[in-house]
Amino acid sequence: MPMSRISHSAQIVIFRPARHRPARRAGNVTRPDFEAQGHAALRLWWLRLRWRGRLRAELGREPAEVLADFGTTAAALRSYLARPFWRA
């Protein structure tokens, strides 16, 4: 069999290992770690918008027992989500 036929039918498989992310320590979801990392204002605001949007989507309607597992209460979560992104 000629080499040109083999190369046309060969498939290339690229293996990319997953990025290593350090394990996240459990903490209060209304005090995320990125708040204390000294980001520039625009980046910090963007991070807050993303974080609060995710919290709203994931925990917005969870019962009090579930919120307690995440270190917060329904009232504290509502208060945190109602804050403007430019306030910590």
PyMOL Python script that loads the backbone (N, CA, C, O; Angstrom):
from pymol import cmd

cmd.read_pdbstr("""\
ATOM      1  N   MET A   1       0.841  -1.178   0.000  1.00  0.00           N
ATOM      2  CA  MET A   1       0.000   0.000   0.000  1.00  0.00           C
ATOM      3  C   MET A   1       0.887   1.243   0.000  1.00  0.00           C
ATOM      4  O   MET A   1       1.820   1.326   0.800  1.00  0.00           O
ATOM      5  N   PRO A   2       0.629   2.179  -0.848  1.00  0.00           N
ATOM      6  CA  PRO A   2       1.449   3.394  -0.889  1.00  0.00           C
ATOM      7  C   PRO A   2       1.274   4.223   0.386  1.00  0.00           C
ATOM      8  O   PRO A   2       0.217   4.202   1.015  1.00  0.00           O
ATOM      9  N   MET A   3       2.308   4.935   0.744  1.00  0.00           N
ATOM     10  CA  MET A   3       2.281   5.757   1.961  1.00  0.00           C
ATOM     11  C   MET A   3       1.237   6.864   1.899  1.00  0.00           C
ATOM     12  O   MET A   3       0.683   7.232   2.935  1.00  0.00           O
ATOM     13  N   SER A   4       0.954   7.398   0.733  1.00  0.00           N
ATOM     14  CA  SER A   4      -0.004   8.494   0.644  1.00  0.00           C
ATOM     15  C   SER A   4      -1.397   8.052   1.078  1.00  0.00           C
ATOM     16  O   SER A   4      -2.132   8.848   1.663  1.00  0.00           O
ATOM     17  N   ARG A   5      -1.775   6.819   0.811  1.00  0.00           N
ATOM     18  CA  ARG A   5      -3.096   6.342   1.244  1.00  0.00           C
ATOM     19  C   ARG A   5      -3.179   6.207   2.755  1.00  0.00           C
ATOM     20  O   ARG A   5      -4.213   6.504   3.354  1.00  0.00           O
ATOM     21  N   ILE A   6      -2.133   5.778   3.348  1.00  0.00           N
ATOM     22  CA  ILE A   6      -2.132   5.616   4.798  1.00  0.00           C
ATOM     23  C   ILE A   6      -2.237   6.977   5.485  1.00  0.00           C
ATOM     24  O   ILE A   6      -2.992   7.124   6.446  1.00  0.00           O
ATOM     25  N   SER A   7      -1.506   7.954   5.014  1.00  0.00           N
ATOM     26  CA  SER A   7      -1.511   9.258   5.669  1.00  0.00           C
ATOM     27  C   SER A   7      -2.855   9.968   5.511  1.00  0.00           C
ATOM     28  O   SER A   7      -3.232  10.759   6.376  1.00  0.00           O
ATOM     29  N   HIS A   8      -3.574   9.707   4.441  1.00  0.00           N
ATOM     30  CA  HIS A   8      -4.880  10.348   4.268  1.00  0.00           C
ATOM     31  C   HIS A   8      -5.934   9.764   5.190  1.00  0.00           C
ATOM     32  O   HIS A   8      -6.872  10.466   5.568  1.00  0.00           O
ATOM     33  N   SER A   9      -5.808   8.533   5.552  1.00  0.00           N
ATOM     34  CA  SER A   9      -6.820   7.915   6.399  1.00  0.00           C
ATOM     35  C   SER A   9      -6.441   7.949   7.882  1.00  0.00           C
ATOM     36  O   SER A   9      -7.236   7.529   8.723  1.00  0.00           O
ATOM     37  N   ALA A  10      -5.266   8.429   8.213  1.00  0.00           N
ATOM     38  CA  ALA A  10      -4.837   8.475   9.606  1.00  0.00           C
ATOM     39  C   ALA A  10      -5.544   9.618  10.332  1.00  0.00           C
ATOM     40  O   ALA A  10      -5.792  10.681   9.762  1.00  0.00           O
ATOM     41  N   GLN A  11      -5.858   9.374  11.588  1.00  0.00           N
ATOM     42  CA  GLN A  11      -6.474  10.401  12.411  1.00  0.00           C
ATOM     43  C   GLN A  11      -5.487  10.850  13.474  1.00  0.00           C
ATOM     44  O   GLN A  11      -4.726  10.045  14.012  1.00  0.00           O
ATOM     45  N   ILE A  12      -5.506  12.102  13.762  1.00  0.00           N
ATOM     46  CA  ILE A  12      -4.626  12.641  14.788  1.00  0.00           C
ATOM     47  C   ILE A  12      -5.451  12.862  16.041  1.00  0.00           C
ATOM     48  O   ILE A  12      -6.500  13.505  16.004  1.00  0.00           O
ATOM     49  N   VAL A  13      -4.976  12.333  17.128  1.00  0.00           N
ATOM     50  CA  VAL A  13      -5.647  12.492  18.413  1.00  0.00           C
ATOM     51  C   VAL A  13      -4.729  13.297  19.304  1.00  0.00           C
ATOM     52  O   VAL A  13      -3.575  12.931  19.527  1.00  0.00           O
ATOM     53  N   ILE A  14      -5.251  14.385  19.806  1.00  0.00           N
ATOM     54  CA  ILE A  14      -4.465  15.253  20.684  1.00  0.00           C
ATOM     55  C   ILE A  14      -5.001  15.090  22.092  1.00  0.00           C
ATOM     56  O   ILE A  14      -6.192  15.277  22.341  1.00  0.00           O
ATOM     57  N   PHE A  15      -4.130  14.747  22.992  1.00  0.00           N
ATOM     58  CA  PHE A  15      -4.516  14.598  24.393  1.00  0.00           C
ATOM     59  C   PHE A  15      -4.074  15.841  25.145  1.00  0.00           C
ATOM     60  O   PHE A  15      -2.892  16.184  25.167  1.00  0.00           O
ATOM     61  N   ARG A  16      -5.017  16.495  25.748  1.00  0.00           N
ATOM     62  CA  ARG A  16      -4.700  17.666  26.575  1.00  0.00           C
ATOM     63  C   ARG A  16      -5.130  17.359  27.998  1.00  0.00           C
ATOM     64  O   ARG A  16      -6.321  17.202  28.266  1.00  0.00           O
ATOM     65  N   PRO A  17      -4.189  17.273  28.898  1.00  0.00           N
ATOM     66  CA  PRO A  17      -4.588  17.023  30.285  1.00  0.00           C
ATOM     67  C   PRO A  17      -5.349  18.222  30.845  1.00  0.00           C
ATOM     68  O   PRO A  17      -5.108  19.363  30.451  1.00  0.00           O
ATOM     69  N   ALA A  18      -6.248  17.955  31.745  1.00  0.00           N
ATOM     70  CA  ALA A  18      -7.038  19.024  32.356  1.00  0.00           C
ATOM     71  C   ALA A  18      -6.115  19.951  33.146  1.00  0.00           C
ATOM     72  O   ALA A  18      -5.106  19.523  33.706  1.00  0.00           O
ATOM     73  N   ARG A  19      -6.481  21.207  33.174  1.00  0.00           N
ATOM     74  CA  ARG A  19      -5.697  22.158  33.968  1.00  0.00           C
ATOM     75  C   ARG A  19      -5.811  21.787  35.432  1.00  0.00           C
ATOM     76  O   ARG A  19      -6.870  21.396  35.924  1.00  0.00           O
ATOM     77  N   HIS A  20      -4.707  21.921  36.095  1.00  0.00           N
ATOM     78  CA  HIS A  20      -4.726  21.634  37.528  1.00  0.00           C
ATOM     79  C   HIS A  20      -5.280  22.843  38.263  1.00  0.00           C
ATOM     80  O   HIS A  20      -4.763  23.954  38.144  1.00  0.00           O
ATOM     81  N   ARG A  21      -6.319  22.612  39.007  1.00  0.00           N
ATOM     82  CA  ARG A  21      -6.871  23.670  39.838  1.00  0.00           C
ATOM     83  C   ARG A  21      -6.719  23.247  41.289  1.00  0.00           C
ATOM     84  O   ARG A  21      -7.115  22.143  41.661  1.00  0.00           O
ATOM     85  N   PRO A  22      -6.158  24.102  42.093  1.00  0.00           N
ATOM     86  CA  PRO A  22      -6.015  23.718  43.501  1.00  0.00           C
ATOM     87  C   PRO A  22      -7.381  23.537  44.137  1.00  0.00           C
ATOM     88  O   PRO A  22      -8.350  24.202  43.771  1.00  0.00           O
ATOM     89  N   ALA A  23      -7.437  22.640  45.081  1.00  0.00           N
ATOM     90  CA  ALA A  23      -8.707  22.370  45.774  1.00  0.00           C
ATOM     91  C   ALA A  23      -9.151  23.635  46.489  1.00  0.00           C
ATOM     92  O   ALA A  23      -8.357  24.324  47.129  1.00  0.00           O
ATOM     93  N   ARG A  24     -10.420  23.919  46.365  1.00  0.00           N
ATOM     94  CA  ARG A  24     -10.959  25.119  46.979  1.00  0.00           C
ATOM     95  C   ARG A  24     -11.368  24.819  48.409  1.00  0.00           C
ATOM     96  O   ARG A  24     -12.080  23.850  48.673  1.00  0.00           O
ATOM     97  N   ARG A  25     -10.926  25.635  49.304  1.00  0.00           N
ATOM     98  CA  ARG A  25     -11.297  25.413  50.692  1.00  0.00           C
ATOM     99  C   ARG A  25     -12.728  25.870  50.907  1.00  0.00           C
ATOM    100  O   ARG A  25     -13.204  26.812  50.274  1.00  0.00           O
ATOM    101  N   ALA A  26     -13.388  25.190  51.800  1.00  0.00           N
ATOM    102  CA  ALA A  26     -14.771  25.550  52.092  1.00  0.00           C
ATOM    103  C   ALA A  26     -14.791  26.887  52.830  1.00  0.00           C
ATOM    104  O   ALA A  26     -13.945  27.152  53.684  1.00  0.00           O
ATOM    105  N   GLY A  27     -15.745  27.699  52.495  1.00  0.00           N
ATOM    106  CA  GLY A  27     -15.855  28.993  53.149  1.00  0.00           C
ATOM    107  C   GLY A  27     -17.227  29.582  52.880  1.00  0.00           C
ATOM    108  O   GLY A  27     -18.080  28.945  52.264  1.00  0.00           O
ATOM    109  N   ASN A  28     -17.425  30.770  53.334  1.00  0.00           N
ATOM    110  CA  ASN A  28     -18.689  31.454  53.135  1.00  0.00           C
ATOM    111  C   ASN A  28     -18.768  31.943  51.689  1.00  0.00           C
ATOM    112  O   ASN A  28     -17.851  32.604  51.202  1.00  0.00           O
ATOM    113  N   VAL A  29     -19.851  31.622  51.016  1.00  0.00           N
ATOM    114  CA  VAL A  29     -19.988  31.986  49.607  1.00  0.00           C
ATOM    115  C   VAL A  29     -20.170  33.488  49.405  1.00  0.00           C
ATOM    116  O   VAL A  29     -20.010  33.986  48.290  1.00  0.00           O
ATOM    117  N   THR A  30     -20.503  34.212  50.471  1.00  0.00           N
ATOM    118  CA  THR A  30     -20.642  35.663  50.344  1.00  0.00           C
ATOM    119  C   THR A  30     -19.319  36.381  50.623  1.00  0.00           C
ATOM    120  O   THR A  30     -19.270  37.611  50.635  1.00  0.00           O
ATOM    121  N   ARG A  31     -18.258  35.621  50.845  1.00  0.00           N
ATOM    122  CA  ARG A  31     -16.909  36.187  51.003  1.00  0.00           C
ATOM    123  C   ARG A  31     -15.942  35.399  50.123  1.00  0.00           C
ATOM    124  O   ARG A  31     -15.116  34.644  50.637  1.00  0.00           O
ATOM    125  N   PRO A  32     -16.034  35.563  48.812  1.00  0.00           N
ATOM    126  CA  PRO A  32     -15.179  34.781  47.913  1.00  0.00           C
ATOM    127  C   PRO A  32     -13.704  35.169  48.045  1.00  0.00           C
ATOM    128  O   PRO A  32     -13.369  36.286  48.438  1.00  0.00           O
ATOM    129  N   ASP A  33     -12.842  34.223  47.708  1.00  0.00           N
ATOM    130  CA  ASP A  33     -11.398  34.416  47.852  1.00  0.00           C
ATOM    131  C   ASP A  33     -10.860  35.545  46.980  1.00  0.00           C
ATOM    132  O   ASP A  33      -9.907  36.218  47.372  1.00  0.00           O
ATOM    133  N   PHE A  34     -11.446  35.765  45.815  1.00  0.00           N
ATOM    134  CA  PHE A  34     -10.885  36.765  44.901  1.00  0.00           C
ATOM    135  C   PHE A  34     -10.995  38.184  45.444  1.00  0.00           C
ATOM    136  O   PHE A  34     -10.305  39.080  44.957  1.00  0.00           O
ATOM    137  N   GLU A  35     -11.845  38.408  46.440  1.00  0.00           N
ATOM    138  CA  GLU A  35     -11.995  39.754  47.010  1.00  0.00           C
ATOM    139  C   GLU A  35     -10.692  40.241  47.654  1.00  0.00           C
ATOM    140  O   GLU A  35     -10.412  41.440  47.662  1.00  0.00           O
ATOM    141  N   ALA A  36      -9.906  39.319  48.188  1.00  0.00           N
ATOM    142  CA  ALA A  36      -8.693  39.706  48.905  1.00  0.00           C
ATOM    143  C   ALA A  36      -7.428  39.551  48.069  1.00  0.00           C
ATOM    144  O   ALA A  36      -6.329  39.673  48.609  1.00  0.00           O
ATOM    145  N   GLN A  37      -7.543  39.291  46.787  1.00  0.00           N
ATOM    146  CA  GLN A  37      -6.365  39.025  45.975  1.00  0.00           C
ATOM    147  C   GLN A  37      -5.787  40.265  45.303  1.00  0.00           C
ATOM    148  O   GLN A  37      -4.787  40.153  44.593  1.00  0.00           O
ATOM    149  N   GLY A  38      -6.366  41.421  45.495  1.00  0.00           N
ATOM    150  CA  GLY A  38      -5.791  42.663  44.984  1.00  0.00           C
ATOM    151  C   GLY A  38      -5.905  42.848  43.477  1.00  0.00           C
ATOM    152  O   GLY A  38      -4.964  43.326  42.844  1.00  0.00           O
ATOM    153  N   HIS A  39      -7.036  42.478  42.894  1.00  0.00           N
ATOM    154  CA  HIS A  39      -7.251  42.671  41.458  1.00  0.00           C
ATOM    155  C   HIS A  39      -7.509  44.148  41.150  1.00  0.00           C
ATOM    156  O   HIS A  39      -7.927  44.912  42.020  1.00  0.00           O
ATOM    157  N   ALA A  40      -7.255  44.533  39.910  1.00  0.00           N
ATOM    158  CA  ALA A  40      -7.603  45.880  39.456  1.00  0.00           C
ATOM    159  C   ALA A  40      -9.121  46.045  39.517  1.00  0.00           C
ATOM    160  O   ALA A  40      -9.854  45.058  39.467  1.00  0.00           O
ATOM    161  N   ALA A  41      -9.586  47.266  39.623  1.00  0.00           N
ATOM    162  CA  ALA A  41     -11.009  47.528  39.848  1.00  0.00           C
ATOM    163  C   ALA A  41     -11.912  46.900  38.795  1.00  0.00           C
ATOM    164  O   ALA A  41     -12.900  46.254  39.144  1.00  0.00           O
ATOM    165  N   LEU A  42     -11.596  47.073  37.518  1.00  0.00           N
ATOM    166  CA  LEU A  42     -12.472  46.530  36.479  1.00  0.00           C
ATOM    167  C   LEU A  42     -12.531  45.005  36.533  1.00  0.00           C
ATOM    168  O   LEU A  42     -13.601  44.420  36.367  1.00  0.00           O
ATOM    169  N   ARG A  43     -11.397  44.366  36.762  1.00  0.00           N
ATOM    170  CA  ARG A  43     -11.381  42.896  36.867  1.00  0.00           C
ATOM    171  C   ARG A  43     -12.162  42.443  38.092  1.00  0.00           C
ATOM    172  O   ARG A  43     -12.913  41.470  38.028  1.00  0.00           O
ATOM    173  N   LEU A  44     -11.992  43.134  39.190  1.00  0.00           N
ATOM    174  CA  LEU A  44     -12.708  42.784  40.409  1.00  0.00           C
ATOM    175  C   LEU A  44     -14.215  42.915  40.198  1.00  0.00           C
ATOM    176  O   LEU A  44     -14.980  42.051  40.626  1.00  0.00           O
ATOM    177  N   TRP A  45     -14.638  43.977  39.548  1.00  0.00           N
ATOM    178  CA  TRP A  45     -16.061  44.158  39.274  1.00  0.00           C
ATOM    179  C   TRP A  45     -16.582  43.038  38.388  1.00  0.00           C
ATOM    180  O   TRP A  45     -17.671  42.517  38.629  1.00  0.00           O
ATOM    181  N   TRP A  46     -15.821  42.661  37.367  1.00  0.00           N
ATOM    182  CA  TRP A  46     -16.234  41.584  36.468  1.00  0.00           C
ATOM    183  C   TRP A  46     -16.339  40.270  37.237  1.00  0.00           C
ATOM    184  O   TRP A  46     -17.290  39.512  37.046  1.00  0.00           O
ATOM    185  N   LEU A  47     -15.361  39.998  38.107  1.00  0.00           N
ATOM    186  CA  LEU A  47     -15.397  38.780  38.914  1.00  0.00           C
ATOM    187  C   LEU A  47     -16.616  38.764  39.828  1.00  0.00           C
ATOM    188  O   LEU A  47     -17.265  37.729  39.983  1.00  0.00           O
ATOM    189  N   ARG A  48     -16.931  39.909  40.432  1.00  0.00           N
ATOM    190  CA  ARG A  48     -18.112  39.988  41.292  1.00  0.00           C
ATOM    191  C   ARG A  48     -19.397  39.736  40.503  1.00  0.00           C
ATOM    192  O   ARG A  48     -20.283  39.019  40.966  1.00  0.00           O
ATOM    193  N   LEU A  49     -19.496  40.328  39.312  1.00  0.00           N
ATOM    194  CA  LEU A  49     -20.689  40.100  38.481  1.00  0.00           C
ATOM    195  C   LEU A  49     -20.868  38.619  38.163  1.00  0.00           C
ATOM    196  O   LEU A  49     -21.963  38.074  38.300  1.00  0.00           O
ATOM    197  N   ARG A  50     -19.788  37.977  37.740  1.00  0.00           N
ATOM    198  CA  ARG A  50     -19.846  36.543  37.423  1.00  0.00           C
ATOM    199  C   ARG A  50     -20.198  35.718  38.642  1.00  0.00           C
ATOM    200  O   ARG A  50     -21.065  34.848  38.574  1.00  0.00           O
ATOM    201  N   TRP A  51     -19.525  35.984  39.771  1.00  0.00           N
ATOM    202  CA  TRP A  51     -19.745  35.210  40.991  1.00  0.00           C
ATOM    203  C   TRP A  51     -21.182  35.352  41.481  1.00  0.00           C
ATOM    204  O   TRP A  51     -21.829  34.362  41.824  1.00  0.00           O
ATOM    205  N   ARG A  52     -21.671  36.578  41.512  1.00  0.00           N
ATOM    206  CA  ARG A  52     -23.037  36.799  42.005  1.00  0.00           C
ATOM    207  C   ARG A  52     -24.070  36.224  41.052  1.00  0.00           C
ATOM    208  O   ARG A  52     -25.107  35.729  41.495  1.00  0.00           O
ATOM    209  N   GLY A  53     -23.813  36.278  39.766  1.00  0.00           N
ATOM    210  CA  GLY A  53     -24.713  35.649  38.801  1.00  0.00           C
ATOM    211  C   GLY A  53     -24.788  34.147  38.980  1.00  0.00           C
ATOM    212  O   GLY A  53     -25.862  33.550  38.908  1.00  0.00           O
ATOM    213  N   ARG A  54     -23.620  33.538  39.217  1.00  0.00           N
ATOM    214  CA  ARG A  54     -23.599  32.086  39.457  1.00  0.00           C
ATOM    215  C   ARG A  54     -24.315  31.727  40.749  1.00  0.00           C
ATOM    216  O   ARG A  54     -25.072  30.757  40.793  1.00  0.00           O
ATOM    217  N   LEU A  55     -24.081  32.502  41.799  1.00  0.00           N
ATOM    218  CA  LEU A  55     -24.766  32.242  43.063  1.00  0.00           C
ATOM    219  C   LEU A  55     -26.276  32.358  42.899  1.00  0.00           C
ATOM    220  O   LEU A  55     -27.034  31.525  43.396  1.00  0.00           O
ATOM    221  N   ARG A  56     -26.699  33.396  42.199  1.00  0.00           N
ATOM    222  CA  ARG A  56     -28.132  33.599  41.980  1.00  0.00           C
ATOM    223  C   ARG A  56     -28.741  32.405  41.239  1.00  0.00           C
ATOM    224  O   ARG A  56     -29.827  31.939  41.583  1.00  0.00           O
ATOM    225  N   ALA A  57     -28.034  31.919  40.226  1.00  0.00           N
ATOM    226  CA  ALA A  57     -28.532  30.798  39.433  1.00  0.00           C
ATOM    227  C   ALA A  57     -28.517  29.486  40.216  1.00  0.00           C
ATOM    228  O   ALA A  57     -29.447  28.686  40.109  1.00  0.00           O
ATOM    229  N   GLU A  58     -27.467  29.266  40.999  1.00  0.00           N
ATOM    230  CA  GLU A  58     -27.299  27.979  41.671  1.00  0.00           C
ATOM    231  C   GLU A  58     -27.967  27.905  43.044  1.00  0.00           C
ATOM    232  O   GLU A  58     -28.541  26.875  43.395  1.00  0.00           O
ATOM    233  N   LEU A  59     -27.897  28.976  43.814  1.00  0.00           N
ATOM    234  CA  LEU A  59     -28.368  28.918  45.197  1.00  0.00           C
ATOM    235  C   LEU A  59     -29.574  29.793  45.480  1.00  0.00           C
ATOM    236  O   LEU A  59     -30.077  29.801  46.603  1.00  0.00           O
ATOM    237  N   GLY A  60     -30.044  30.522  44.498  1.00  0.00           N
ATOM    238  CA  GLY A  60     -31.113  31.495  44.719  1.00  0.00           C
ATOM    239  C   GLY A  60     -32.382  30.942  45.326  1.00  0.00           C
ATOM    240  O   GLY A  60     -33.047  31.639  46.092  1.00  0.00           O
ATOM    241  N   ARG A  61     -32.739  29.706  45.007  1.00  0.00           N
ATOM    242  CA  ARG A  61     -33.991  29.132  45.519  1.00  0.00           C
ATOM    243  C   ARG A  61     -33.780  27.892  46.382  1.00  0.00           C
ATOM    244  O   ARG A  61     -34.689  27.077  46.541  1.00  0.00           O
ATOM    245  N   GLU A  62     -32.600  27.758  46.929  1.00  0.00           N
ATOM    246  CA  GLU A  62     -32.303  26.593  47.766  1.00  0.00           C
ATOM    247  C   GLU A  62     -32.860  26.789  49.172  1.00  0.00           C
ATOM    248  O   GLU A  62     -32.957  27.921  49.646  1.00  0.00           O
ATOM    249  N   PRO A  63     -33.228  25.693  49.847  1.00  0.00           N
ATOM    250  CA  PRO A  63     -33.727  25.802  51.226  1.00  0.00           C
ATOM    251  C   PRO A  63     -32.611  26.215  52.194  1.00  0.00           C
ATOM    252  O   PRO A  63     -31.426  26.151  51.867  1.00  0.00           O
ATOM    253  N   ALA A  64     -33.015  26.631  53.369  1.00  0.00           N
ATOM    254  CA  ALA A  64     -32.080  27.144  54.380  1.00  0.00           C
ATOM    255  C   ALA A  64     -31.022  26.107  54.762  1.00  0.00           C
ATOM    256  O   ALA A  64     -29.881  26.469  55.047  1.00  0.00           O
ATOM    257  N   GLU A  65     -31.387  24.826  54.770  1.00  0.00           N
ATOM    258  CA  GLU A  65     -30.429  23.780  55.145  1.00  0.00           C
ATOM    259  C   GLU A  65     -29.270  23.713  54.149  1.00  0.00           C
ATOM    260  O   GLU A  65     -28.117  23.528  54.539  1.00  0.00           O
ATOM    261  N   VAL A  66     -29.583  23.862  52.884  1.00  0.00           N
ATOM    262  CA  VAL A  66     -28.537  23.829  51.856  1.00  0.00           C
ATOM    263  C   VAL A  66     -27.658  25.057  51.969  1.00  0.00           C
ATOM    264  O   VAL A  66     -26.436  24.957  51.858  1.00  0.00           O
ATOM    265  N   LEU A  67     -28.261  26.215  52.188  1.00  0.00           N
ATOM    266  CA  LEU A  67     -27.476  27.438  52.331  1.00  0.00           C
ATOM    267  C   LEU A  67     -26.572  27.372  53.556  1.00  0.00           C
ATOM    268  O   LEU A  67     -25.462  27.904  53.536  1.00  0.00           O
ATOM    269  N   ALA A  68     -27.036  26.724  54.623  1.00  0.00           N
ATOM    270  CA  ALA A  68     -26.205  26.563  55.820  1.00  0.00           C
ATOM    271  C   ALA A  68     -24.967  25.729  55.507  1.00  0.00           C
ATOM    272  O   ALA A  68     -23.901  25.972  56.072  1.00  0.00           O
ATOM    273  N   ASP A  69     -25.093  24.756  54.620  1.00  0.00           N
ATOM    274  CA  ASP A  69     -23.931  23.961  54.208  1.00  0.00           C
ATOM    275  C   ASP A  69     -22.894  24.823  53.509  1.00  0.00           C
ATOM    276  O   ASP A  69     -21.703  24.513  53.552  1.00  0.00           O
ATOM    277  N   PHE A  70     -23.323  25.889  52.871  1.00  0.00           N
ATOM    278  CA  PHE A  70     -22.418  26.800  52.179  1.00  0.00           C
ATOM    279  C   PHE A  70     -21.994  27.970  53.056  1.00  0.00           C
ATOM    280  O   PHE A  70     -21.307  28.876  52.587  1.00  0.00           O
ATOM    281  N   GLY A  71     -22.394  27.961  54.318  1.00  0.00           N
ATOM    282  CA  GLY A  71     -21.938  28.980  55.258  1.00  0.00           C
ATOM    283  C   GLY A  71     -22.687  30.290  55.194  1.00  0.00           C
ATOM    284  O   GLY A  71     -22.125  31.333  55.528  1.00  0.00           O
ATOM    285  N   THR A  72     -23.942  30.267  54.773  1.00  0.00           N
ATOM    286  CA  THR A  72     -24.706  31.508  54.690  1.00  0.00           C
ATOM    287  C   THR A  72     -26.171  31.239  55.021  1.00  0.00           C
ATOM    288  O   THR A  72     -26.580  30.094  55.215  1.00  0.00           O
ATOM    289  N   THR A  73     -26.937  32.300  55.080  1.00  0.00           N
ATOM    290  CA  THR A  73     -28.387  32.194  55.300  1.00  0.00           C
ATOM    291  C   THR A  73     -29.094  32.813  54.102  1.00  0.00           C
ATOM    292  O   THR A  73     -28.471  33.474  53.272  1.00  0.00           O
ATOM    293  N   ALA A  74     -30.390  32.592  54.022  1.00  0.00           N
ATOM    294  CA  ALA A  74     -31.163  33.149  52.909  1.00  0.00           C
ATOM    295  C   ALA A  74     -31.132  34.678  52.934  1.00  0.00           C
ATOM    296  O   ALA A  74     -30.993  35.314  51.889  1.00  0.00           O
ATOM    297  N   ALA A  75     -31.259  35.260  54.111  1.00  0.00           N
ATOM    298  CA  ALA A  75     -31.244  36.729  54.218  1.00  0.00           C
ATOM    299  C   ALA A  75     -29.878  37.298  53.822  1.00  0.00           C
ATOM    300  O   ALA A  75     -29.804  38.297  53.107  1.00  0.00           O
ATOM    301  N   ALA A  76     -28.809  36.667  54.283  1.00  0.00           N
ATOM    302  CA  ALA A  76     -27.464  37.139  53.936  1.00  0.00           C
ATOM    303  C   ALA A  76     -27.202  36.995  52.441  1.00  0.00           C
ATOM    304  O   ALA A  76     -26.575  37.860  51.830  1.00  0.00           O
ATOM    305  N   LEU A  77     -27.684  35.899  51.852  1.00  0.00           N
ATOM    306  CA  LEU A  77     -27.489  35.695  50.414  1.00  0.00           C
ATOM    307  C   LEU A  77     -28.276  36.734  49.607  1.00  0.00           C
ATOM    308  O   LEU A  77     -27.756  37.294  48.642  1.00  0.00           O
ATOM    309  N   ARG A  78     -29.518  36.987  49.999  1.00  0.00           N
ATOM    310  CA  ARG A  78     -30.318  38.009  49.309  1.00  0.00           C
ATOM    311  C   ARG A  78     -29.648  39.375  49.404  1.00  0.00           C
ATOM    312  O   ARG A  78     -29.588  40.114  48.422  1.00  0.00           O
ATOM    313  N   SER A  79     -29.149  39.702  50.581  1.00  0.00           N
ATOM    314  CA  SER A  79     -28.472  40.984  50.783  1.00  0.00           C
ATOM    315  C   SER A  79     -27.219  41.076  49.915  1.00  0.00           C
ATOM    316  O   SER A  79     -26.964  42.111  49.301  1.00  0.00           O
ATOM    317  N   TYR A  80     -26.444  40.005  49.862  1.00  0.00           N
ATOM    318  CA  TYR A  80     -25.220  39.983  49.064  1.00  0.00           C
ATOM    319  C   TYR A  80     -25.526  40.110  47.576  1.00  0.00           C
ATOM    320  O   TYR A  80     -24.837  40.841  46.863  1.00  0.00           O
ATOM    321  N   LEU A  81     -26.543  39.413  47.107  1.00  0.00           N
ATOM    322  CA  LEU A  81     -26.894  39.456  45.690  1.00  0.00           C
ATOM    323  C   LEU A  81     -27.503  40.790  45.282  1.00  0.00           C
ATOM    324  O   LEU A  81     -27.454  41.157  44.108  1.00  0.00           O
ATOM    325  N   ALA A  82     -28.073  41.516  46.230  1.00  0.00           N
ATOM    326  CA  ALA A  82     -28.691  42.804  45.921  1.00  0.00           C
ATOM    327  C   ALA A  82     -27.670  43.944  45.847  1.00  0.00           C
ATOM    328  O   ALA A  82     -27.989  45.026  45.355  1.00  0.00           O
ATOM    329  N   ARG A  83     -26.458  43.711  46.328  1.00  0.00           N
ATOM    330  CA  ARG A  83     -25.438  44.760  46.300  1.00  0.00           C
ATOM    331  C   ARG A  83     -24.998  45.058  44.876  1.00  0.00           C
ATOM    332  O   ARG A  83     -24.943  44.158  44.038  1.00  0.00           O
ATOM    333  N   PRO A  84     -24.687  46.314  44.601  1.00  0.00           N
ATOM    334  CA  PRO A  84     -24.095  46.640  43.291  1.00  0.00           C
ATOM    335  C   PRO A  84     -22.717  46.012  43.177  1.00  0.00           C
ATOM    336  O   PRO A  84     -22.052  45.790  44.189  1.00  0.00           O
ATOM    337  N   PHE A  85     -22.284  45.724  41.969  1.00  0.00           N
ATOM    338  CA  PHE A  85     -21.020  45.029  41.768  1.00  0.00           C
ATOM    339  C   PHE A  85     -19.805  45.836  42.209  1.00  0.00           C
ATOM    340  O   PHE A  85     -18.738  45.263  42.429  1.00  0.00           O
ATOM    341  N   TRP A  86     -19.941  47.132  42.340  1.00  0.00           N
ATOM    342  CA  TRP A  86     -18.798  47.945  42.734  1.00  0.00           C
ATOM    343  C   TRP A  86     -18.626  47.977  44.252  1.00  0.00           C
ATOM    344  O   TRP A  86     -17.688  48.594  44.758  1.00  0.00           O
ATOM    345  N   ARG A  87     -19.537  47.307  44.988  1.00  0.00           N
ATOM    346  CA  ARG A  87     -19.409  47.227  46.454  1.00  0.00           C
ATOM    347  C   ARG A  87     -19.117  45.802  46.858  1.00  0.00           C
ATOM    348  O   ARG A  87     -19.707  44.859  46.332  1.00  0.00           O
ATOM    349  N   ALA A  88     -18.195  45.652  47.803  1.00  0.00           N
ATOM    350  CA  ALA A  88     -17.779  44.331  48.269  1.00  0.00           C
ATOM    351  C   ALA A  88     -18.807  43.625  49.077  1.00  0.00           C
ATOM    352  O   ALA A  88     -18.575  42.503  49.527  1.00  0.00           O
TER     353      ALA A  88
END
""", "prot")
cmd.dss("prot")
cmd.show_as("cartoon", "prot")
cmd.util.cbc("prot")
cmd.orient("prot")
